[in-house]
Amino acid sequence: MEYKFNGPDGIEKKWQDHWRANKLYEVSNTSSKPKCYVLDMFPYPSGAGLHVGHPLGYIASDIYSRYKKLKGFNVLHPMGFDSFGLPAEQYALETGQHPANTTEQNIATFKAQLDKIGFCYDWSREVRTSDPSYYKWTQWIFLQLFHSYFCNTQKKARPIADLIKKYETSGSARFSAEDW
């Protein structure tokens, strides 16, 4: 998606620079305004740039974010990149480059294109799924889930070791559907 129009007298660049310099879309953690969180699906930075489907999906959330901001909400509208996994690896194989390099280059391209469109993202909250500080928490939560089960009688998560112990001592004969 190549876009070169900048309008008369560089009007687009002027306002985009103004938004960036004034941190117009950054969100305060200490605001007393009611909070609103708007999250888009993260694009895979596995191509040389955005395609028409990317902004098509982001327009509605951008409009909603701006509307809520005008209505007095403290709107957090971050953007991220699903940069961990097969699409990034496949693109790297196709281009003969290391995935870390292609991912970094593609994210820079995607961000520049999203900024040129003028979306109201809080880039200070950017997420990259390939960032170790991000995926350590996804791994942590999956481990919590893996080591737990939902006890229907107590209506809460319990350690899976409790369920295993119950099976080991009582067998399956004493289980009812309520245990699950």
TIDRENLUM-577324 format. One line per field, with one value per residue: residue in three letters; residue number from 1; x, y, z of N, C-alpha, C, O in turn. Coordinates in steps of 0.1 Angstrom, whole numbers, plus 5000, padded with zeros to 4 digits. Layout:
N
res	Ala:...
n	NUM:...
n.x	X:...
n.y	Y:...
n.z	Z:...
ca.x	X:...
ca.y	Y:...
ca.z	Z:...
c.x	X:...
c.y	Y:...
c.z	Z:...
o.x	X:...
o.y	Y:...
o.z	Z:...
END
This chain:
180
res	Met:Glu:Tyr:Lys:Phe:Asn:Gly:Pro:Asp:Gly:Ile:Glu:Lys:Lys:Trp:Gln:Asp:His:Trp:Arg:Ala:Asn:Lys:Leu:Tyr:Glu:Val:Ser:Asn:Thr:Ser:Ser:Lys:Pro:Lys:Cys:Tyr:Val:Leu:Asp:Met:Phe:Pro:Tyr:Pro:Ser:Gly:Ala:Gly:Leu:His:Val:Gly:His:Pro:Leu:Gly:Tyr:Ile:Ala:Ser:Asp:Ile:Tyr:Ser:Arg:Tyr:Lys:Lys:Leu:Lys:Gly:Phe:Asn:Val:Leu:His:Pro:Met:Gly:Phe:Asp:Ser:Phe:Gly:Leu:Pro:Ala:Glu:Gln:Tyr:Ala:Leu:Glu:Thr:Gly:Gln:His:Pro:Ala:Asn:Thr:Thr:Glu:Gln:Asn:Ile:Ala:Thr:Phe:Lys:Ala:Gln:Leu:Asp:Lys:Ile:Gly:Phe:Cys:Tyr:Asp:Trp:Ser:Arg:Glu:Val:Arg:Thr:Ser:Asp:Pro:Ser:Tyr:Tyr:Lys:Trp:Thr:Gln:Trp:Ile:Phe:Leu:Gln:Leu:Phe:His:Ser:Tyr:Phe:Cys:Asn:Thr:Gln:Lys:Lys:Ala:Arg:Pro:Ile:Ala:Asp:Leu:Ile:Lys:Lys:Tyr:Glu:Thr:Ser:Gly:Ser:Ala:Arg:Phe:Ser:Ala:Glu:Asp:Trp
n	1:2:3:4:5:6:7:8:9:10:11:12:13:14:15:16:17:18:19:20:21:22:23:24:25:26:27:28:29:30:31:32:33:34:35:36:37:38:39:40:41:42:43:44:45:46:47:48:49:50:51:52:53:54:55:56:57:58:59:60:61:62:63:64:65:66:67:68:69:70:71:72:73:74:75:76:77:78:79:80:81:82:83:84:85:86:87:88:89:90:91:92:93:94:95:96:97:98:99:100:101:102:103:104:105:106:107:108:109:110:111:112:113:114:115:116:117:118:119:120:121:122:123:124:125:126:127:128:129:130:131:132:133:134:135:136:137:138:139:140:141:142:143:144:145:146:147:148:149:150:151:152:153:154:155:156:157:158:159:160:161:162:163:164:165:166:167:168:169:170:171:172:173:174:175:176:177:178:179:180
n.x	5008:5011:5014:5014:5003:5001:4987:4978:5003:5015:4997:4988:5011:5018:4997:4998:5024:5019:5000:5016:5038:5024:5014:4988:4972:4980:4974:4964:4973:4963:4939:4907:4886:4859:4868:4877:4883:4896:4903:4920:4923:4954:4977:4995:5028:5039:5043:5052:5039:5008:4976:4945:4925:4934:4932:4904:4892:4900:4889:4863:4867:4884:4868:4849:4866:4873:4848:4841:4861:4855:4831:4840:4855:4884:4903:4918:4935:4953:4978:4991:5013:5010:5035:5048:5054:5042:5034:5053:5077:5074:5073:5100:5114:5106:5118:5144:5157:5165:5140:5138:5148:5131:5107:5110:5115:5091:5072:5080:5073:5045:5037:5043:5026:5001:5001:5001:4976:4962:4951:4941:4960:4975:5007:5025:5018:5023:5022:5040:5039:5062:5080:5099:5091:5064:5055:5063:5044:5021:5029:5031:5004:4992:5004:4994:4967:4971:4979:4956:4921:4886:4866:4834:4817:4828:4829:4852:4886:4909:4939:4953:4966:4951:4929:4941:4951:4927:4917:4937:4935:4907:4899:4879:4853:4840:4835:4814:4794:4793:4818:4833
n.y	4988:5018:5052:5084:5110:5142:5164:5199:5222:5204:5195:5171:5159:5180:5180:5154:5154:5173:5159:5138:5152:5164:5143:5134:5111:5096:5080:5088:5073:5082:5095:5110:5105:5085:5052:5037:5010:5001:4977:4965:4938:4924:4930:4907:4911:4902:4908:4930:4953:4970:4958:4964:4953:4956:4984:4986:4971:4985:5010:5013:5009:5030:5052:5047:5050:5077:5089:5081:5095:5121:5122:5124:5103:5085:5072:5042:5031:5010:4996:4967:4940:4909:4891:4867:4836:4813:4830:4851:4836:4823:4844:4853:4831:4832:4856:4851:4861:4867:4860:4879:4903:4908:4910:4933:4952:4951:4958:4985:4996:4990:5006:5032:5034:5031:5054:5073:5070:5080:5070:5068:5057:5047:5048:5045:5023:5001:4967:4938:4905:4890:4899:4892:4902:4903:4877:4861:4864:4854:4827:4822:4825:4804:4782:4785:4778:4752:4739:4738:4732:4736:4735:4724:4722:4739:4762:4774:4778:4751:4735:4713:4691:4684:4671:4650:4636:4629:4611:4592:4582:4575:4565:4565:4559:4573:4597:4624:4642:4667:4671:4681
n.z	5000:4989:4995:4986:4985:4999:5001:4997:5005:5023:5042:5055:5067:5083:5103:5113:5124:5144:5160:5169:5182:5203:5216:5213:5214:5235:5266:5298:5329:5353:5350:5358:5343:5329:5319:5287:5267:5237:5214:5185:5162:5160:5133:5113:5108:5083:5057:5030:5035:5045:5034:5017:5033:5059:5069:5065:5085:5107:5107:5118:5146:5151:5146:5166:5189:5187:5190:5216:5230:5224:5239:5264:5276:5288:5266:5258:5231:5219:5196:5182:5171:5157:5158:5161:5152:5126:5102:5102:5101:5077:5058:5062:5052:5025:5017:5023:5045:5080:5105:5126:5115:5093:5105:5122:5102:5088:5107:5112:5087:5086:5108:5100:5078:5090:5106:5085:5075:5097:5120:5155:5174:5205:5206:5226:5240:5225:5214:5209:5199:5197:5215:5242:5268:5265:5256:5278:5297:5284:5283:5310:5319:5305:5317:5342:5337:5327:5350:5365:5373:5368:5395:5399:5420:5440:5425:5415:5404:5409:5420:5397:5408:5430:5419:5405:5427:5439:5420:5421:5447:5450:5426:5396:5402:5422:5413:5402:5378:5389:5400:5380
ca.x	5000:5020:5006:5023:4996:5003:4978:4984:5012:5019:4987:4987:5023:5017:4988:5004:5035:5013:4995:5027:5045:5015:5010:4974:4965:4985:4964:4969:4968:4957:4927:4895:4875:4856:4877:4872:4894:4893:4914:4919:4930:4968:4981:5007:5038:5045:5043:5059:5030:4994:4967:4932:4917:4938:4925:4890:4889:4904:4882:4852:4873:4890:4856:4843:4875:4872:4835:4842:4870:4847:4821:4846:4862:4898:4902:4930:4933:4967:4980:5002:5016:5011:5048:5054:5048:5043:5034:5066:5087:5071:5078:5114:5118:5103:5127:5158:5162:5162:5127:5139:5150:5120:5096:5113:5113:5077:5066:5083:5065:5031:5034:5044:5014:4990:5002:4998:4962:4957:4944:4943:4966:4985:5019:5033:5013:5024:5024:5046:5039:5075:5088:5100:5084:5050:5052:5065:5031:5012:5033:5027:4989:4989:5009:4984:4956:4975:4980:4944:4909:4875:4858:4820:4811:4833:4828:4865:4898:4916:4951:4951:4972:4940:4921:4949:4952:4914:4917:4947:4930:4894:4895:4868:4840:4834:4833:4801:4795:4795:4832:4839
ca.y	5000:5030:5064:5095:5123:5149:5176:5212:5227:5194:5196:5159:5158:5190:5176:5141:5158:5179:5149:5131:5161:5167:5130:5136:5099:5089:5079:5090:5063:5088:5103:5107:5103:5071:5045:5030:5003:4996:4969:4959:4926:4928:4925:4899:4919:4892:4912:4942:4964:4968:4957:4972:4947:4961:4997:4984:4966:4994:5023:5013:5010:5043:5061:5045:5056:5091:5092:5080:5106:5134:5121:5126:5091:5083:5061:5035:5024:5006:4988:4957:4932:4894:4889:4855:4824:4809:4840:4858:4827:4820:4856:4853:4821:4837:4867:4847:4869:4863:4865:4891:4914:4910:4914:4946:4961:4952:4966:4999:4999:4990:5017:5044:5034:5034:5068:5081:5070:5089:5063:5074:5047:5051:5040:5042:5010:4991:4953:4928:4892:4883:4905:4883:4907:4900:4863:4854:4864:4844:4814:4821:4822:4790:4773:4785:4771:4738:4733:4740:4727:4743:4727:4729:4723:4751:4773:4782:4770:4744:4729:4700:4681:4679:4662:4638:4629:4623:4599:4582:4576:4571:4560:4573:4554:4582:4611:4627:4654:4679:4673:4688
ca.z	5000:4987:4996:4985:4986:5011:5000:4994:5015:5032:5053:5063:5075:5094:5114:5118:5132:5155:5168:5175:5191:5214:5222:5214:5216:5246:5276:5312:5339:5365:5346:5366:5333:5327:5310:5276:5261:5223:5208:5172:5159:5156:5120:5111:5100:5075:5043:5028:5039:5047:5023:5019:5044:5073:5074:5065:5098:5118:5106:5128:5160:5152:5147:5180:5199:5186:5195:5231:5235:5224:5249:5277:5281:5287:5257:5255:5218:5215:5185:5183:5160:5160:5151:5166:5146:5112:5091:5102:5096:5062:5051:5063:5043:5012:5014:5025:5056:5094:5109:5135:5107:5085:5114:5126:5090:5084:5118:5109:5075:5090:5117:5091:5069:5099:5109:5074:5075:5107:5131:5168:5183:5215:5203:5238:5245:5214:5218:5199:5205:5196:5225:5254:5279:5262:5256:5291:5304:5278:5287:5324:5321:5300:5327:5353:5332:5326:5363:5372:5367:5374:5404:5397:5433:5447:5416:5413:5399:5419:5415:5391:5416:5439:5411:5403:5440:5441:5411:5426:5460:5449:5413:5389:5406:5431:5406:5395:5369:5398:5403:5369
c.x	5009:5011:5015:5016:4998:4995:4985:4992:5015:5010:4987:4999:5022:5009:4993:5015:5030:5008:5006:5035:5037:5010:4995:4966:4970:4975:4970:4964:4961:4945:4915:4883:4872:4865:4870:4884:4889:4905:4911:4926:4944:4971:4993:5017:5046:5044:5050:5051:5016:4987:4954:4924:4921:4931:4910:4885:4891:4896:4871:4857:4879:4878:4850:4853:4874:4859:4836:4850:4862:4836:4827:4853:4877:4900:4916:4928:4947:4967:4992:5004:5018:5023:5055:5047:5050:5043:5047:5077:5086:5076:5093:5120:5117:5113:5141:5164:5158:5149:5128:5140:5138:5108:5098:5111:5099:5069:5068:5074:5051:5028:5034:5031:5002:4990:4998:4982:4955:4950:4949:4949:4975:4997:5027:5029:5014:5028:5030:5046:5052:5084:5088:5092:5069:5048:5055:5052:5021:5016:5029:5013:4985:4993:4999:4972:4959:4975:4967:4932:4898:4867:4844:4814:4815:4832:4841:4875:4905:4929:4948:4956:4961:4932:4928:4949:4938:4913:4926:4941:4916:4890:4884:4854:4832:4832:4819:4804:4798:4810:4839:4833
c.y	5012:5042:5076:5109:5129:5162:5189:5217:5217:5193:5183:5157:5168:5185:5163:5144:5165:5169:5141:5139:5164:5155:5130:5123:5090:5090:5080:5078:5069:5096:5099:5105:5088:5064:5038:5023:4997:4989:4963:4946:4930:4922:4916:4907:4909:4895:4925:4955:4960:4965:4963:4966:4952:4974:4995:4980:4976:5007:5024:5015:5024:5054:5060:5052:5071:5096:5092:5091:5119:5134:5121:5114:5092:5070:5055:5027:5021:4998:4978:4949:4917:4889:4876:4843:4822:4820:4847:4849:4824:4832:4857:4843:4826:4847:4863:4855:4863:4868:4878:4904:4918:4916:4929:4956:4962:4960:4981:5004:5000:5003:5030:5045:5037:5048:5077:5081:5079:5083:5069:5063:5053:5043:5038:5029:4999:4977:4946:4915:4885:4889:4896:4889:4906:4885:4855:4854:4855:4830:4812:4818:4809:4780:4773:4777:4756:4732:4735:4733:4735:4733:4732:4730:4735:4763:4781:4772:4764:4738:4715:4688:4675:4669:4649:4630:4622:4610:4588:4574:4569:4564:4569:4569:4565:4596:4612:4639:4667:4682:4681:4701
c.z	5000:4987:4996:4986:4999:5011:4998:5007:5026:5044:5062:5072:5086:5106:5120:5128:5145:5165:5176:5185:5204:5221:5224:5218:5228:5258:5290:5321:5351:5362:5355:5356:5333:5317:5299:5269:5247:5217:5195:5172:5154:5142:5122:5103:5091:5060:5042:5032:5041:5034:5026:5030:5058:5077:5074:5078:5109:5118:5116:5142:5161:5154:5161:5190:5199:5192:5210:5237:5235:5234:5263:5283:5279:5279:5254:5242:5213:5202:5188:5171:5164:5152:5155:5160:5131:5101:5090:5097:5081:5054:5051:5053:5028:5008:5016:5036:5070:5098:5118:5126:5099:5093:5118:5114:5087:5095:5115:5097:5079:5098:5109:5083:5078:5103:5098:5072:5085:5118:5145:5177:5193:5213:5215:5244:5235:5220:5206:5205:5205:5207:5237:5266:5277:5264:5269:5299:5297:5282:5302:5326:5316:5310:5339:5350:5332:5340:5372:5365:5374:5382:5404:5411:5441:5438:5415:5408:5411:5412:5409:5399:5426:5431:5408:5416:5443:5433:5417:5439:5459:5436:5407:5394:5415:5425:5401:5386:5377:5400:5392:5367
o.x	5013:5001:5023:5023:4997:4996:4998:4987:5018:5015:4986:4997:5026:5014:4992:5017:5035:5010:5005:5037:5043:5002:4990:4956:4965:4969:4981:4952:4954:4941:4913:4872:4880:4869:4859:4894:4879:4916:4900:4934:4945:4968:5002:5014:5058:5045:5054:5057:5012:4992:4952:4916:4913:4924:4903:4875:4885:4896:4869:4851:4878:4879:4847:4848:4874:4858:4831:4847:4863:4831:4820:4857:4882:4899:4925:4920:4953:4956:5001:4997:5025:5022:5067:5035:5059:5051:5052:5086:5096:5083:5099:5130:5126:5117:5150:5177:5150:5146:5119:5135:5134:5101:5089:5105:5094:5060:5058:5069:5044:5018:5025:5025:4993:4979:4991:4977:4945:4942:4961:4943:4982:4998:5036:5036:5007:5036:5026:5053:5054:5096:5077:5086:5061:5039:5050:5050:5012:5007:5025:5009:4977:4987:4997:4966:4950:4971:4968:4933:4900:4861:4841:4805:4807:4834:4840:4874:4906:4929:4940:4951:4961:4928:4922:4948:4938:4907:4922:4943:4913:4880:4880:4845:4820:4829:4813:4815:4804:4813:4850:4837
o.y	5017:5042:5077:5119:5123:5170:5189:5215:5221:5191:5184:5155:5164:5186:5161:5138:5163:5170:5139:5135:5165:5156:5126:5123:5079:5101:5074:5074:5061:5104:5088:5102:5080:5071:5033:5030:4990:4995:4957:4943:4939:4910:4918:4910:4909:4886:4931:4966:4949:4969:4967:4973:4952:4973:5001:4984:4975:5015:5034:5023:5030:5063:5070:5058:5077:5106:5102:5097:5126:5144:5119:5114:5099:5059:5062:5018:5028:4994:4981:4951:4914:4883:4875:4841:4828:4820:4850:4853:4824:4830:4860:4846:4823:4848:4871:4857:4854:4880:4887:4914:4929:4924:4937:4967:4973:4967:4989:5015:5010:5009:5039:5056:5045:5054:5087:5091:5084:5090:5073:5061:5063:5031:5029:5024:4989:4976:4947:4912:4875:4885:4893:4881:4907:4881:4844:4844:4849:4822:4801:4809:4802:4770:4762:4770:4748:4720:4733:4729:4741:4724:4743:4739:4741:4774:4794:4760:4769:4736:4707:4677:4664:4659:4638:4618:4611:4600:4577:4562:4559:4557:4579:4576:4566:4606:4603:4645:4676:4693:4687:4708
o.z	5011:4979:5005:4987:5010:5020:4997:5018:5038:5056:5074:5084:5097:5117:5133:5138:5156:5177:5188:5196:5215:5230:5234:5224:5230:5259:5292:5320:5358:5370:5358:5361:5337:5307:5300:5266:5247:5216:5193:5180:5145:5140:5131:5091:5092:5051:5052:5032:5039:5023:5038:5036:5067:5087:5082:5083:5119:5128:5123:5149:5172:5162:5168:5200:5210:5199:5217:5247:5244:5239:5273:5295:5271:5284:5250:5242:5205:5197:5196:5161:5173:5141:5152:5162:5125:5092:5079:5089:5075:5044:5040:5046:5020:4996:5013:5036:5071:5095:5117:5129:5098:5089:5118:5116:5085:5091:5116:5098:5075:5096:5111:5081:5074:5104:5100:5067:5083:5125:5146:5188:5190:5219:5214:5253:5236:5229:5195:5215:5211:5208:5242:5274:5287:5271:5271:5306:5304:5284:5306:5334:5322:5312:5345:5358:5336:5341:5384:5354:5385:5376:5408:5413:5448:5443:5415:5408:5422:5400:5415:5398:5429:5437:5409:5415:5447:5437:5417:5440:5465:5435:5412:5390:5414:5432:5396:5386:5372:5403:5394:5357
END
